[in-house]
């Protein structure tokens, strides 16, 4: 008779895999960024001065570029977060849904900015509302990442320096958005351009560019006494 005892059951891994979350999130980002261009159109009677009608759409072009860059920057940050994940849990999934809620909502304030950027009072309301949505989206990215670190959802082999680097990368935009939201009450167009600057800060790898352009300084070894 076989007297060997069956092996003990393996402990069930807690949490969820990240594959479905990444696929669903990528789909929402793609749809949101595609919807932006659908609001850019000329009227049907613009044939007499089509070139002028195209030129008069500059607020729509500006709003489109800002929102496209912002959603692109959010996708890059979200991609970095999910790359560092080992697993997810129910709370992380729900926080991710809140982020996607804000991202998919962005085409609406984008349309407001495009339609009212050249009107006095409505311009301030549209730009302020736009900035608040951008601020909330950036805040949700930081909340998502901080929760992942606190709940120990990140990969166990991840170095503390990498965690701190991504945390620092996600943080500066919050204070900048607050300043630009206040500025938008007085200088709406400047605030919109500032929102574009924040998005480009996240998209363009300034540190890598500076490291490749600027010569590296050689450190002299310290004399050990």
Phi, psi and omega per residue, in radians:
X1 nan 2.522 3.133
X2 -1.475 1.934 -3.082
X3 -1.694 0.072 -3.124
X4 -1.221 2.360 3.138
X5 -1.393 2.505 3.108
X6 -1.122 2.570 -3.140
X7 -1.078 2.564 3.137
X8 -1.120 2.545 -3.139
X9 -1.111 2.431 3.119
X10 -1.233 2.417 3.118
X11 -1.103 2.394 -3.121
X12 -1.248 2.315 -3.134
X13 -1.251 2.204 -3.126
X14 -1.455 2.445 3.118
X15 1.867 -3.100 -3.090
X16 -2.123 2.749 3.030
X17 -1.291 2.774 -3.034
X18 -1.633 -0.136 -3.030
X19 -1.057 -0.866 -3.102
X20 -1.190 -0.633 3.115
X21 -1.111 -0.750 3.139
X22 -1.143 -0.747 -3.121
X23 -1.125 -0.770 3.134
X24 -1.145 -0.738 -3.134
X25 -1.130 -0.754 3.120
X26 -1.061 -0.659 3.112
X27 -1.128 -0.722 3.124
X28 -1.160 -0.759 3.094
X29 -1.037 -0.764 -3.108
X30 -1.131 -0.743 3.137
X31 -1.150 -0.769 -3.121
X32 -1.084 -0.712 -3.092
X33 -1.300 -0.425 3.088
X34 -1.360 -0.632 -3.120
X35 -1.116 -0.388 -3.090
X36 -1.061 -0.701 -3.040
X37 -1.322 -0.320 -3.100
X38 -1.203 -0.345 -3.138
X39 -1.488 -0.073 3.134
X40 -1.660 1.966 -3.115
X41 -2.781 2.644 3.041
X42 -1.744 2.739 -3.141
X43 -1.238 2.780 -3.085
X44 -1.193 -0.359 -3.130
X45 -1.720 0.364 -3.112
X46 -1.512 0.122 -3.075
X47 -1.139 -0.482 -3.135
X48 -1.192 -0.576 3.123
X49 -2.434 1.140 -3.052
X50 -1.145 -0.713 -3.140
X51 -1.090 -0.756 3.105
X52 -1.138 -0.650 3.115
X53 -1.140 -0.676 3.093
X54 -1.144 -0.711 3.133
X55 -1.165 -0.596 -3.131
X56 -1.270 -0.092 3.105
X57 -1.549 0.254 -3.086
X58 -1.005 -0.573 3.062
X59 -1.102 -0.616 3.108
X60 -1.185 -0.676 3.107
X61 -1.125 -0.756 -3.126
X62 -1.116 -0.831 3.140
X63 -1.096 -0.660 3.126
X64 -1.115 -0.811 -3.120
X65 -1.108 -0.732 -3.129
X66 -1.118 -0.845 -3.111
X67 -1.202 -0.690 3.087
X68 -1.035 -0.806 -3.136
X69 -1.136 -0.686 -3.128
X70 -1.159 -0.792 3.112
X71 -1.150 -0.668 3.077
X72 -1.086 -0.729 3.100
X73 -1.148 -0.690 3.100
X74 -1.116 -0.676 3.115
X75 -1.150 -0.710 3.103
X76 -1.086 -0.767 3.113
X77 -1.136 -0.735 3.116
X78 -1.121 -0.664 3.098
X79 -1.116 -0.706 3.104
X80 -1.123 -0.702 3.140
X81 -1.111 -0.836 -3.100
X82 -1.201 -0.487 3.078
X83 -1.152 -0.515 -3.134
X84 -1.514 -0.127 -3.076
X85 -1.373 2.491 2.973
X86 -1.707 -0.557 3.131
X87 -2.849 3.083 3.061
X88 -2.280 2.977 3.030
X89 -2.350 -3.129 -3.052
X90 -1.129 -0.655 -3.139
X91 -1.156 -0.726 3.124
X92 -1.104 -0.712 3.132
X93 -1.085 -0.710 -3.136
X94 -1.232 -0.667 3.040
X95 -1.111 -0.650 3.100
X96 -1.126 -0.635 3.086
X97 -1.132 -0.640 3.080
X98 -1.121 -0.698 3.075
X99 -1.078 -0.793 3.140
X100 -1.158 -0.541 3.056
X101 -1.035 -0.781 -3.130
X102 -1.244 -0.709 -3.128
X103 -1.115 -0.784 -3.133
X104 -1.223 -0.293 3.124
X105 -1.469 -0.281 -3.025
X106 -1.024 -0.580 3.108
X107 -1.006 -0.496 -3.136
X108 -1.212 -0.945 3.076
X109 -1.129 -0.439 3.051
X110 -1.097 -0.751 3.110
X111 -1.129 -0.658 3.111
X112 -1.082 -0.764 3.131
X113 -1.116 -0.739 -3.121
X114 -1.129 -0.607 -3.069
X115 -1.459 -0.521 -2.970
X116 -2.124 0.252 -3.093
X117 -1.126 -0.416 -3.096
X118 -1.861 0.314 3.084
X119 -2.024 2.353 -2.921
X120 -0.955 -1.309 -3.033
X121 -1.236 -0.759 3.139
X122 -1.099 -0.554 3.130
X123 -1.070 -0.782 -3.141
X124 -1.126 -0.733 3.135
X125 -1.123 -0.795 -3.106
X126 -1.109 -0.793 -3.105
X127 -1.201 -0.680 3.113
X128 -1.126 -0.794 3.106
X129 -1.084 -0.695 3.100
X130 -1.078 -0.796 -3.140
X131 -1.121 -0.629 3.126
X132 -1.130 -0.733 3.113
X133 -1.133 -0.701 3.094
X134 -1.115 -0.716 3.113
X135 -1.096 -0.776 3.139
X136 -1.111 -0.668 3.126
X137 -1.122 -0.791 3.121
X138 -1.143 -0.672 3.118
X139 -1.102 -0.691 -3.135
X140 -1.163 -0.589 3.068
X141 -1.089 -0.773 3.128
X142 -1.168 -0.725 3.106
X143 -1.076 -0.733 3.136
X144 -1.057 -0.780 -3.114
X145 -1.217 -0.777 -3.135
X146 -1.103 -0.659 3.102
X147 -1.143 -0.723 3.126
X148 -1.042 -0.692 3.127
X149 -1.219 -0.786 -3.093
X150 -1.169 -0.652 3.140
X151 -1.456 0.036 3.109
X152 1.035 0.807 3.080
X153 -1.620 -0.161 -3.115
X154 -1.373 2.869 -3.128
X155 -1.091 2.404 -3.104
X156 -1.175 -0.378 -3.133
X157 -1.525 0.099 -3.096
X158 -1.347 2.298 -3.127
X159 -1.334 2.635 3.126
X160 -1.075 -0.550 3.137
X161 -1.137 -0.654 3.124
X162 -1.189 -0.687 3.099
X163 -1.116 -0.786 -3.130
X164 -1.163 -0.623 -3.135
X165 -1.130 -0.777 3.128
X166 -1.195 -0.629 3.087
X167 -1.080 -0.785 3.109
X168 -1.142 -0.599 -3.122
X169 -1.179 -0.573 -3.098
X170 -1.508 -0.263 -2.985
X171 -1.457 -0.731 -2.969
X172 -1.022 -0.511 -3.081
X173 -1.116 -0.433 -3.079
X174 -1.127 -0.907 -3.140
X175 -1.157 -0.622 3.129
X176 -1.138 -0.712 3.107
X177 -1.112 -0.700 3.129
X178 -1.070 -0.757 3.123
X179 -1.111 -0.745 -3.099
X180 -1.249 -0.556 3.087
X181 -1.110 -0.739 3.082
X182 -1.169 -0.711 3.127
X183 -1.119 -0.546 -3.124
X184 -1.130 -0.341 3.080
X185 -1.234 -0.363 -3.116
X186 -2.005 -0.672 -3.112
X187 -2.285 1.369 -3.054
X188 -1.033 -0.770 -3.090
X189 -1.123 -0.677 3.106
X190 -1.105 -0.670 3.119
X191 -1.114 -0.728 3.130
X192 -1.098 -0.743 3.090
X193 -1.119 -0.633 3.074
X194 -1.117 -0.651 3.065
X195 -1.070 -0.661 3.082
X196 -1.125 -0.696 3.121
X197 -1.079 -0.682 3.107
X198 -1.122 -0.762 3.139
X199 -1.087 -0.732 3.134
X200 -1.161 -0.536 3.083
X201 -1.068 -0.677 3.129
X202 -1.346 -0.516 -3.058
X203 -1.439 -0.805 -3.045
X204 -1.437 2.192 3.135
X205 -1.363 1.406 -3.050
X206 -1.089 -0.625 -3.111
X207 -1.150 -0.713 3.119
X208 -1.188 -0.668 3.130
X209 -1.133 -0.764 3.137
X210 -1.155 -0.594 3.127
X211 -1.216 -0.535 -3.138
X212 -1.468 -0.428 -3.104
X213 -1.584 -0.870 -3.092
X214 -1.345 2.449 3.113
X215 -1.211 2.486 3.119
X216 -1.371 2.343 3.108
X217 -1.515 2.276 3.124
X218 -1.428 2.269 3.117
X219 -1.480 2.289 3.096
X220 -1.408 2.347 3.126
X221 -1.141 2.425 3.136
X222 -1.344 2.468 3.099
X223 -1.276 2.187 3.091
X224 -1.613 2.182 3.137
X225 -1.909 nan nan
